[in-house]
Amino acid sequence: TLDREDAEEIYDEYEIEVSSTTPEIRKRKIEEIIKELDTIPLSTEGALKFEEWCLKAIRIAFAGFLRNVELRPNRAATQRRDIIATNLSDTGVWHRILTDYKTRQIIFEIKNYAKLNREDYRQMLSYLTGEYGRLGFIINRDDDVSITKDRELAWVKELYNHDAKVLIIKLTGKYLCSILERLCSAQKHDYSDKSLNKLLDNYVRLYLVGQKEK
């Protein structure tokens, strides 16, 4: 298992030079992080490890787009920690998030279980003010990044139709792994931007408006 310093080393290396002279070393370290996810137990038992894992995964997956990615205590539960990052990107999906949703500080709320509930979504509403804008992410342990019609979709619409017009996007550990797998190849360094942009389009076109994806 990599510690925080090792993860930061990967982050810095990938940000500075995608075509690194040691691509095999970078690939091996990223593969270790991918495999680590399956060793983390669900629920309270593995909560802290999952938070640390998400920190490493986000730093690598969105290297070059987000800065100062760090853990902070969750205001609703001090034994849990969320992840915050500064959005400084002037291109791609992160620029879109900053322009359309006024989100300079990105918040990732970490949930080490598969099924989200209504309170998980409503909790995010209290965070999204000021620099945090109108968009936040929840990372959980579901198998699928899509949202269910009878549960999550209703909660997403409820908050989007709120006066604040906030948008909550669900990510998963497996979704982050899919990005990391592509980043093992230097030619796929922009995959995270394309993937997240497509996911945001799904929310805007399919979930919120009801327009079917072409």
SEMI-443142 format. One record per residue (C-alpha): x, y, z; residue number from 1. Coordinates in nm, 3 decimals. Layout:
BEGIN
> X Y Z NUM
...
END
This chain:
BEGIN
> 0.000 0.000 0.000 1
> 0.134 0.342 -0.092 2
> 0.157 0.613 0.167 3
> 0.063 0.975 0.108 4
> 0.417 1.078 0.008 5
> 0.433 0.809 -0.260 6
> 0.094 0.914 -0.397 7
> 0.207 1.276 -0.414 8
> 0.515 1.164 -0.604 9
> 0.296 1.002 -0.868 10
> 0.076 1.312 -0.879 11
> 0.372 1.545 -0.934 12
> 0.535 1.319 -1.189 13
> 0.219 1.282 -1.393 14
> 0.142 1.652 -1.383 15
> 0.489 1.765 -1.489 16
> 0.562 1.509 -1.757 17
> 0.306 1.270 -1.897 18
> 0.568 1.098 -2.116 19
> 0.783 1.009 -1.817 20
> 1.118 0.837 -1.864 21
> 0.996 0.576 -1.614 22
> 0.646 0.487 -1.740 23
> 0.672 0.131 -1.611 24
> 0.733 0.252 -1.254 25
> 0.435 0.487 -1.274 26
> 0.221 0.213 -1.424 27
> 0.316 -0.033 -1.149 28
> 0.235 0.215 -0.871 29
> -0.100 0.304 -1.022 30
> -0.185 -0.065 -1.061 31
> -0.108 -0.116 -0.691 32
> -0.357 0.156 -0.600 33
> -0.622 -0.001 -0.824 34
> -0.577 -0.342 -0.658 35
> -0.587 -0.186 -0.312 36
> -0.954 -0.089 -0.347 37
> -1.071 -0.452 -0.326 38
> -0.887 -0.498 0.004 39
> -1.080 -0.221 0.181 40
> -1.383 -0.349 0.377 41
> -1.717 -0.171 0.350 42
> -1.887 0.040 0.617 43
> -1.720 0.179 0.930 44
> -1.444 -0.081 0.937 45
> -1.284 0.045 0.619 46
> -1.402 0.408 0.621 47
> -1.065 0.567 0.699 48
> -0.881 0.351 0.447 49
> -1.136 0.432 0.178 50
> -1.093 0.805 0.247 51
> -0.716 0.771 0.208 52
> -0.762 0.562 -0.105 53
> -0.992 0.824 -0.261 54
> -0.738 1.095 -0.181 55
> -0.467 0.908 -0.372 56
> -0.699 0.820 -0.660 57
> -0.828 1.176 -0.705 58
> -0.479 1.324 -0.697 59
> -0.374 1.097 -0.981 60
> -0.699 1.086 -1.180 61
> -0.735 1.464 -1.196 62
> -0.370 1.566 -1.189 63
> -0.321 1.888 -1.383 64
> -0.682 1.994 -1.326 65
> -0.716 2.015 -0.947 66
> -0.471 2.154 -0.690 67
> -0.428 2.130 -0.312 68
> -0.627 1.807 -0.289 69
> -0.662 1.725 0.081 70
> -0.878 1.562 0.348 71
> -1.081 1.771 0.590 72
> -1.314 1.676 0.877 73
> -1.677 1.625 0.780 74
> -1.889 1.886 0.961 75
> -2.176 1.642 1.008 76
> -1.953 1.363 1.146 77
> -1.611 1.462 1.277 78
> -1.484 1.102 1.261 79
> -1.529 1.112 0.884 80
> -1.338 1.318 0.633 81
> -1.429 1.467 0.298 82
> -1.190 1.569 0.022 83
> -1.158 1.922 -0.108 84
> -0.958 2.053 -0.401 85
> -0.906 2.384 -0.578 86
> -1.033 2.401 -0.934 87
> -0.778 2.604 -1.132 88
> -0.837 2.453 -1.474 89
> -0.916 2.689 -1.761 90
> -1.004 2.409 -2.004 91
> -1.222 2.100 -2.027 92
> -1.486 1.980 -1.785 93
> -1.339 2.157 -1.481 94
> -1.361 2.492 -1.661 95
> -1.720 2.402 -1.746 96
> -1.789 2.328 -1.378 97
> -1.637 2.660 -1.275 98
> -1.822 2.857 -1.543 99
> -2.164 2.690 -1.523 100
> -2.177 2.610 -1.151 101
> -1.940 2.871 -0.999 102
> -1.748 2.594 -0.821 103
> -1.393 2.697 -0.741 104
> -1.355 2.466 -0.441 105
> -1.449 2.110 -0.531 106
> -1.589 1.886 -0.258 107
> -1.594 1.506 -0.271 108
> -1.803 1.352 0.005 109
> -1.683 1.000 0.084 110
> -1.929 0.719 0.165 111
> -1.785 0.372 0.223 112
> -2.105 0.187 0.136 113
> -2.296 0.105 -0.181 114
> -2.648 0.239 -0.129 115
> -2.684 0.613 -0.081 116
> -2.983 0.766 0.095 117
> -3.171 1.092 0.073 118
> -2.984 1.243 0.367 119
> -2.651 1.181 0.191 120
> -2.768 1.408 -0.088 121
> -2.926 1.672 0.135 122
> -2.611 1.694 0.345 123
> -2.423 1.819 0.041 124
> -2.670 2.105 0.003 125
> -2.540 2.266 0.324 126
> -2.183 2.263 0.188 127
> -2.247 2.422 -0.150 128
> -2.222 2.793 -0.081 129
> -1.971 3.061 -0.173 130
> -1.655 2.920 -0.333 131
> -1.809 2.571 -0.330 132
> -2.062 2.683 -0.588 133
> -2.350 2.463 -0.695 134
> -2.189 2.129 -0.780 135
> -2.049 1.854 -0.556 136
> -1.951 1.488 -0.579 137
> -2.037 1.189 -0.364 138
> -1.799 0.891 -0.393 139
> -1.936 0.558 -0.276 140
> -1.879 0.183 -0.321 141
> -2.153 0.112 -0.572 142
> -2.071 -0.102 -0.877 143
> -2.234 0.141 -1.119 144
> -2.186 0.515 -1.155 145
> -2.536 0.561 -1.299 146
> -2.819 0.658 -1.065 147
> -3.140 0.467 -0.995 148
> -3.473 0.600 -1.118 149
> -3.677 0.541 -0.805 150
> -3.420 0.666 -0.551 151
> -3.116 0.871 -0.650 152
> -3.275 1.036 -0.951 153
> -3.555 1.176 -0.735 154
> -3.304 1.319 -0.487 155
> -3.089 1.471 -0.761 156
> -3.395 1.643 -0.910 157
> -3.513 1.758 -0.569 158
> -3.188 1.944 -0.500 159
> -3.155 2.075 -0.854 160
> -3.507 2.218 -0.831 161
> -3.418 2.377 -0.497 162
> -3.367 2.754 -0.496 163
> -2.989 2.701 -0.499 164
> -3.007 2.482 -0.814 165
> -2.732 2.251 -0.691 166
> -2.616 1.943 -0.881 167
> -2.488 1.637 -0.695 168
> -2.297 1.383 -0.903 169
> -2.234 1.028 -0.784 170
> -1.893 0.875 -0.847 171
> -1.771 0.536 -0.731 172
> -1.443 0.375 -0.635 173
> -1.470 0.155 -0.944 174
> -1.526 0.461 -1.162 175
> -1.202 0.613 -1.031 176
> -1.028 0.281 -1.097 177
> -1.145 0.291 -1.459 178
> -0.978 0.630 -1.496 179
> -0.658 0.510 -1.331 180
> -0.646 0.211 -1.565 181
> -0.652 0.441 -1.867 182
> -0.387 0.667 -1.713 183
> -0.144 0.377 -1.711 184
> -0.105 0.470 -2.076 185
> 0.059 0.806 -2.146 186
> -0.163 0.843 -2.453 187
> -0.476 0.844 -2.231 188
> -0.379 1.136 -2.007 189
> -0.696 1.330 -2.095 190
> -0.932 1.037 -2.036 191
> -1.053 1.165 -1.698 192
> -1.160 1.495 -1.852 193
> -1.352 1.327 -2.134 194
> -1.513 1.070 -1.905 195
> -1.629 1.322 -1.646 196
> -1.756 1.556 -1.915 197
> -1.969 1.275 -2.060 198
> -2.103 1.193 -1.714 199
> -2.199 1.557 -1.659 200
> -2.375 1.556 -1.997 201
> -2.575 1.253 -1.883 202
> -2.698 1.443 -1.579 203
> -2.789 1.754 -1.776 204
> -2.943 1.585 -2.080 205
> -3.086 1.262 -1.942 206
> -3.143 1.289 -1.568 207
> -3.247 1.651 -1.529 208
> -3.416 1.728 -1.859 209
> -3.523 1.383 -1.972 210
> -3.366 1.414 -2.315 211
> -3.243 1.076 -2.433 212
> -2.876 1.044 -2.510 213
> -2.809 1.006 -2.881 214
END
